[in-house]
Amino acid sequence: MPGAGEATHRPATRVLLDITRLMGRGLRASPTGIDRVEFAYLDHLIGRHDIALEFVEAGDFGLRLLPREVGLTLRDRTAANWGVAETGVSAAYGRTLRFLGLEAPPPTAAGARSDAVAGASAWLRRAAGQLAGSLSNRPEGIAGAIYINVAHSNLTAPALPRWLQRSGVRPVFLIHDLIPITHPEYCRPGHAELHRRRMATVATHADLVITNSAYTRDVFLAHVAEAGLRKPRTEVALLGIEAQFQTGRGSLPAPAPTVPYFVVLGTIEPRKNHLLLLPLWRDMVERLGPDAPRLVLVGRRGWENENVVDYLDRCPALRAHVHEAGGLTDAEVAALMRGAAAVLVPSFVEGFSLPLVEAEALGADVIASDIAVHREVAGAGARLLSPLDGLGWLRAIEGLARGDRGARLPVEPGVPEAMTWPAHFRVLDRFLTRMHD
């Protein structure tokens, strides 16, 4: 028992971050939005020296506990592979510049990123195998630890609910969307039931649920009420914008071709609604010929997108006017967005909308679909149109391409404080402080 005036030393809060998704995907060249969120949590928690941080990965035989060293290496190698702080020019960006009719400088960045992936992945797997300890069969000893899962990872694996029940950890989950449940037509067959199981795990075990928007919160709470599930504590924390998208003056100059271009960001999948734009582009090419604006699609091909792929692969009219760009660094994407006549976000449904808020932060014009979450996060400079209004989109795109007076809405570059990572992490940090006290 401490004597008078002697401070009681409390051990640091033990935090277990689930990095299963990044262990499998962080060494790819093109991250998704969820990949970026897990990376942001990894980077933030590594920077907190008042917690005892360890990592969790799901394997074939249950959950494994990974030491801090694996997370540090994963953070550094993922950042290098994604080109998070890269300011040079990649070969993929050079191809995009040439598509826009511009000269491309010799590649100076990212040339070795893909070459290093296999070695980095092998190192991480080897290190994890050597240093991991099983959590599934030894739940004791971690009662009270904070388990954080921000990527929907492992939520349908039988081992996770059993471990959550037996271990006494305090789970925190970040929910990105309920699209497989509310809009199953845009997802792979069977994903609606998988997502119901994920949400059941979250509702049953969560001490805290963080959602990326008020829209996602409302949909999640409506779902748990309809399904008769437990209603966990739920707080909204809008996602943060990465550093390269927080200024109108980036590390790379914005392209300035003679023919204007537009940018779409995101995986090529049905809910992103690329199929709205491609027929419009064919129509413009047929009417305007070489003066038709260009379209740059930044993102990988996804699933259930045969009609879109038919346009991209088999439509001769689009070959000189539509370009797929993958493997770009943040600096390159930001430069493309700043130079574009507008960033187009025609999605049918989103849980958040990083491309929209990133574009506005850069001062770029935005045309986006008039959906609930866009109404929540869009600023005054975004033009919102129905995702079914093809003629409305065509008129808005052509007006911006011509530079018509009144086609542009006033856009002030800048990041709302609520859409910064420090603001987002205040929700988590308050919870960690409360658990420690």
C-alpha positions in Angstrom: 0.0 0.0 0.0 1.5 3.3 -1.0 2.4 5.7 1.7 1.1 9.3 2.2 1.9 11.5 -0.8 3.1 8.5 -2.8 1.5 8.2 -6.3 -0.2 5.0 -7.2 1.3 3.7 -10.5 -1.3 2.4 -12.9 -0.2 0.1 -15.7 -0.7 1.4 -19.2 -3.9 0.4 -20.9 -3.4 -2.7 -23.0 -4.6 -2.2 -26.6 -4.9 -5.0 -29.2 -5.3 -3.7 -32.8 -6.6 -6.2 -35.3 -4.3 -5.8 -38.4 -5.5 -8.8 -40.3 -6.6 -6.8 -43.3 -3.3 -4.8 -43.6 -1.3 -8.0 -43.2 -3.0 -9.3 -46.4 -3.5 -6.1 -48.3 -1.2 -3.4 -47.0 1.6 -4.4 -49.4 -0.6 -3.9 -52.5 0.2 -0.8 -54.4 -3.4 0.6 -54.5 -5.2 0.8 -51.1 -8.9 1.0 -50.7 -10.6 3.4 -48.3 -10.9 0.8 -45.6 -7.2 -0.1 -46.0 -6.4 3.6 -45.4 -8.5 3.7 -42.3 -6.8 0.7 -40.7 -3.4 2.2 -41.6 -4.4 5.5 -40.0 -5.4 3.6 -36.8 -2.1 1.7 -36.9 -0.1 4.9 -37.2 -2.1 6.8 -34.6 -1.8 4.0 -31.9 1.9 3.5 -32.6 2.3 7.2 -31.8 0.6 6.9 -28.4 3.2 6.1 -25.8 0.8 5.9 -22.9 -0.7 2.5 -24.0 0.7 -1.0 -24.2 0.1 -1.7 -27.9 0.0 -5.2 -29.4 -1.5 -6.6 -32.6 -3.9 -9.4 -33.5 -4.2 -11.3 -36.7 -6.6 -14.0 -37.7 -5.0 -17.2 -39.0 -6.2 -20.5 -40.2 -6.4 -21.9 -36.7 -7.7 -18.8 -34.8 -6.3 -15.6 -33.5 -2.6 -14.8 -33.1 -1.0 -12.2 -30.9 1.7 -10.2 -32.6 4.2 -8.0 -30.9 4.8 -4.3 -31.4 7.7 -4.9 -33.8 5.6 -6.6 -36.4 3.2 -3.6 -36.4 6.0 -1.1 -36.7 7.4 -2.9 -39.7 4.0 -3.3 -41.3 3.4 0.5 -40.9 6.7 1.5 -42.4 6.6 -1.0 -45.3 2.9 -0.3 -46.1 3.6 3.5 -46.2 6.6 2.9 -48.5 4.6 0.6 -50.8 1.6 3.0 -51.0 3.9 6.0 -51.6 2.3 7.8 -48.7 5.1 10.4 -48.5 6.3 10.0 -52.1 6.7 13.2 -54.1 8.3 11.8 -57.3 6.6 10.5 -60.4 5.7 6.9 -61.1 5.5 5.1 -64.4 1.7 4.8 -64.0 1.4 8.6 -63.6 3.6 9.1 -66.6 1.2 7.0 -68.7 -1.7 9.1 -67.4 0.0 12.3 -68.4 0.7 11.0 -71.9 -3.0 10.0 -72.2 -3.8 13.7 -71.4 -1.5 14.8 -74.2 1.3 16.0 -71.9 5.0 15.1 -71.7 5.8 12.7 -68.9 9.1 13.0 -67.0 11.1 9.9 -66.4 9.8 7.9 -63.5 11.5 9.0 -60.2 9.2 7.3 -57.7 7.6 4.0 -56.8 9.7 2.1 -59.3 10.8 -0.3 -56.6 7.5 -0.5 -54.7 6.1 -3.5 -56.5 9.5 -5.2 -56.6 9.7 -5.0 -52.8 6.2 -6.4 -52.1 7.1 -10.1 -52.2 10.1 -9.6 -49.9 8.2 -7.5 -47.5 5.3 -9.8 -47.4 7.5 -12.8 -46.8 9.3 -11.0 -44.0 6.1 -10.1 -42.2 4.7 -13.6 -42.5 7.9 -15.1 -41.2 8.1 -12.6 -38.3 4.5 -13.2 -37.4 5.0 -16.9 -37.5 8.0 -16.8 -35.3 6.7 -14.3 -32.8 3.0 -14.9 -32.6 1.3 -16.4 -29.6 -2.1 -18.0 -29.8 -5.0 -16.1 -28.4 -7.8 -18.5 -29.3 -6.7 -21.2 -26.9 -5.4 -18.9 -24.2 -7.9 -16.2 -23.5 -6.8 -15.7 -20.0 -4.5 -12.8 -19.1 -5.9 -10.2 -21.3 -9.2 -9.4 -19.5 -9.8 -5.6 -19.7 -7.6 -5.1 -22.8 -9.1 -2.9 -25.5 -9.6 -4.9 -28.7 -10.0 -2.6 -31.8 -11.3 -3.8 -35.2 -11.7 -1.1 -37.8 -11.9 -3.1 -41.1 -14.8 -5.5 -40.6 -12.1 -8.2 -40.4 -12.7 -11.7 -39.0 -16.3 -10.8 -37.8 -17.8 -14.0 -39.3 -15.0 -16.3 -38.2 -16.2 -18.6 -35.4 -13.0 -18.1 -33.4 -13.6 -14.4 -32.9 -17.0 -14.4 -31.1 -15.8 -17.3 -28.9 -12.7 -15.4 -28.0 -14.5 -12.1 -27.4 -16.9 -14.0 -25.1 -14.2 -15.8 -23.1 -11.4 -13.3 -22.9 -13.0 -10.3 -21.2 -11.6 -7.8 -23.7 -13.4 -4.5 -24.3 -14.2 -4.4 -28.0 -14.3 -1.3 -30.2 -15.5 -1.7 -33.8 -15.6 0.8 -36.6 -18.5 0.3 -39.0 -18.0 1.6 -42.6 -21.4 0.8 -44.1 -24.2 -1.7 -44.2 -24.4 -1.7 -48.0 -24.4 -5.6 -48.4 -27.6 -5.6 -46.2 -29.4 -2.5 -47.5 -28.3 -2.7 -51.2 -27.4 -6.4 -51.8 -27.8 -5.9 -55.5 -24.5 -4.1 -55.6 -22.5 -6.9 -53.8 -21.4 -10.4 -54.5 -24.0 -13.2 -53.9 -24.0 -14.3 -50.3 -22.5 -11.1 -48.9 -25.8 -9.9 -47.4 -25.9 -12.8 -45.0 -22.2 -12.5 -44.2 -22.7 -8.8 -43.3 -25.7 -9.6 -41.1 -23.4 -12.0 -39.2 -20.7 -9.3 -38.9 -23.2 -6.8 -37.5 -24.5 -9.4 -35.1 -21.0 -9.9 -33.8 -20.6 -6.2 -33.4 -23.9 -5.6 -31.7 -23.4 -8.5 -29.3 -19.9 -7.8 -28.1 -19.1 -4.1 -28.7 -18.3 -1.7 -25.8 -18.1 1.0 -28.4 -19.2 1.3 -32.1 -17.7 4.1 -34.1 -19.4 5.0 -37.4 -17.8 7.0 -40.2 -20.9 9.2 -40.7 -24.3 10.0 -39.1 -25.9 8.2 -42.1 -24.0 4.9 -41.3 -24.9 5.3 -37.6 -28.6 5.7 -38.4 -28.6 2.7 -40.7 -26.7 0.6 -38.2 -29.1 1.4 -35.3 -32.1 0.8 -37.5 -30.7 -2.6 -38.5 -30.0 -3.7 -34.9 -33.5 -2.6 -33.9 -35.1 -4.5 -36.8 -33.0 -7.6 -36.1 -33.7 -7.6 -32.4 -30.0 -7.2 -31.5 -28.4 -5.5 -28.5 -28.0 -1.8 -29.0 -24.4 -0.9 -28.2 -23.0 2.6 -27.5 -22.5 4.2 -30.9 -20.6 7.4 -31.8 -20.0 9.2 -35.1 -16.4 10.1 -36.1 -16.0 11.4 -39.6 -13.0 10.0 -41.4 -9.8 12.2 -41.8 -8.2 13.4 -45.0 -4.6 12.5 -45.7 -1.9 15.1 -45.8 -1.5 15.2 -49.6 -5.2 16.2 -49.9 -5.1 19.0 -47.4 -3.7 21.8 -49.5 -4.5 23.4 -52.9 -0.7 23.4 -53.6 0.6 19.9 -53.7 4.1 18.5 -54.2 3.4 17.9 -57.9 2.0 20.4 -60.3 -1.5 20.0 -61.5 -1.7 18.8 -65.1 -2.9 21.5 -67.5 -3.7 19.8 -70.9 -5.4 21.7 -73.7 -8.4 19.3 -73.6 -10.1 19.3 -70.2 -10.4 16.1 -68.2 -12.5 14.7 -65.4 -11.5 12.2 -62.6 -13.4 9.4 -60.9 -11.9 7.6 -57.9 -12.9 4.2 -56.6 -13.0 0.5 -57.3 -14.8 -0.2 -60.6 -17.9 -1.9 -59.2 -21.7 -1.5 -59.8 -22.5 0.8 -56.8 -19.9 3.4 -58.0 -22.1 3.9 -61.1 -19.4 4.1 -63.7 -22.1 2.9 -66.0 -23.8 6.3 -65.8 -20.8 8.0 -67.2 -19.4 5.8 -70.0 -22.5 6.1 -72.3 -22.3 9.9 -71.7 -18.7 9.9 -72.8 -19.4 7.9 -75.9 -22.1 10.4 -76.8 -19.7 13.3 -76.3 -17.0 11.6 -78.4 -19.4 11.0 -81.2 -20.6 14.6 -81.2 -17.4 16.4 -80.3 -14.7 14.1 -81.7 -11.2 14.9 -80.5 -12.4 17.9 -78.6 -14.4 15.7 -76.2 -13.1 15.8 -72.6 -11.0 13.0 -71.2 -12.0 10.7 -68.3 -9.5 9.2 -65.9 -10.7 6.3 -63.8 -8.5 5.9 -60.7 -9.1 2.5 -59.2 -8.9 -1.2 -59.7 -11.5 -3.3 -61.5 -13.8 -4.9 -59.0 -16.6 -7.4 -59.3 -20.0 -7.8 -61.0 -19.0 -5.1 -63.6 -19.2 -6.9 -66.9 -21.2 -4.1 -68.6 -18.6 -1.5 -67.5 -15.7 -3.7 -68.7 -17.4 -4.2 -72.0 -17.3 -0.4 -72.5 -13.7 -0.2 -71.4 -12.4 -3.1 -73.4 -14.6 -3.2 -76.5 -15.8 0.3 -77.3 -13.5 1.9 -79.9 -14.9 5.4 -79.4 -13.7 5.4 -75.8 -10.2 4.2 -76.2 -8.6 7.6 -76.8 -10.9 9.3 -74.2 -11.1 7.1 -71.2 -8.1 5.9 -69.2 -7.7 3.5 -66.3 -5.0 4.6 -63.8 -3.9 2.3 -61.0 -1.0 2.3 -58.6 -0.7 6.0 -58.2 0.7 7.7 -55.1 -1.3 10.1 -53.0 0.6 13.0 -54.5 -0.2 11.9 -58.0 -3.9 11.4 -57.3 -4.1 14.9 -55.6 -2.4 16.5 -58.6 -4.9 14.9 -61.0 -7.8 16.1 -58.9 -6.5 19.6 -58.7 -6.1 19.8 -62.5 -9.4 18.2 -63.3 -12.4 20.1 -64.7 -14.2 18.3 -61.9 -14.1 15.2 -59.8 -17.1 13.0 -60.5 -18.7 10.9 -57.7 -21.9 9.3 -59.1 -22.3 6.5 -56.5 -25.6 5.0 -55.7 -24.7 4.5 -52.1 -21.8 5.1 -49.8 -21.0 4.9 -46.1 -18.8 8.0 -46.3 -17.2 9.6 -49.4 -13.5 10.2 -49.3 -13.2 11.3 -52.9 -15.8 13.9 -52.5 -14.3 15.5 -49.3 -10.7 15.1 -50.6 -11.6 16.9 -53.8 -13.3 19.8 -52.0 -10.3 20.0 -49.6 -8.1 20.6 -52.7 -10.5 23.2 -54.1 -11.6 21.0 -57.0 -15.0 21.2 -58.6 -17.2 18.2 -57.7 -20.3 16.7 -59.3 -21.7 14.0 -56.9 -24.8 12.0 -56.6 -27.6 13.4 -54.5 -27.6 10.7 -51.8 -27.9 10.9 -48.0 -24.2 10.7 -47.0 -23.2 13.2 -49.7 -25.8 15.7 -48.4 -24.2 15.1 -44.9 -20.5 15.6 -45.8 -20.5 17.8 -49.0 -19.7 21.5 -48.8 -21.2 24.3 -50.7 -18.9 23.7 -53.8 -20.4 20.3 -54.6 -23.1 20.0 -57.3 -25.4 17.2 -56.3 -27.5 15.4 -59.0 -29.6 12.3 -59.0 -27.4 9.2 -59.9 -30.1 8.4 -62.4 -30.2 11.8 -64.1 -28.0 11.1 -67.1 -29.0 14.3 -69.0 -28.4 16.4 -65.9 -24.9 14.9 -65.5 -24.2 15.4 -69.2 -25.2 19.1 -69.1 -23.1 19.7 -66.0 -20.0 17.9 -67.4 -20.2 19.7 -70.7 -20.7 23.1 -69.0 -17.6 22.6 -66.9 -15.6 21.3 -69.9 -16.5 24.4 -71.9 -15.9 26.7 -69.0 -19.4 28.2 -69.2 -20.1 31.1 -66.9 -22.0 29.8 -63.9 -21.0 26.2 -64.5 -18.6 26.4 -61.6 -19.7 26.7 -58.0 -17.6 28.7 -55.6 -15.0 26.4 -53.9 -12.8 27.3 -51.1 -9.9 24.9 -50.5 -9.6 23.6 -46.9 -10.5 20.8 -44.6 -13.3 21.1 -42.1 -11.9 20.3 -38.6 -14.4 17.5 -38.2 -12.8 15.7 -41.2 -9.3 15.5 -39.7 -7.7 12.5 -38.1 -7.2 14.3 -34.8 -10.9 15.0 -34.6 -11.7 11.4 -35.5 -9.4 10.0 -32.9 -10.8 12.1 -30.1 -13.7 9.7 -29.9 -11.4 6.7 -29.5 -9.0 8.5 -27.2 -11.9 9.5 -24.9 -12.9 5.9 -24.6 -9.3 4.7 -23.9 -9.0 7.4 -21.2 -12.3 6.3 -19.6 -11.3 2.7 -19.6 -7.9 3.6 -18.0 -9.6 5.7 -15.3 
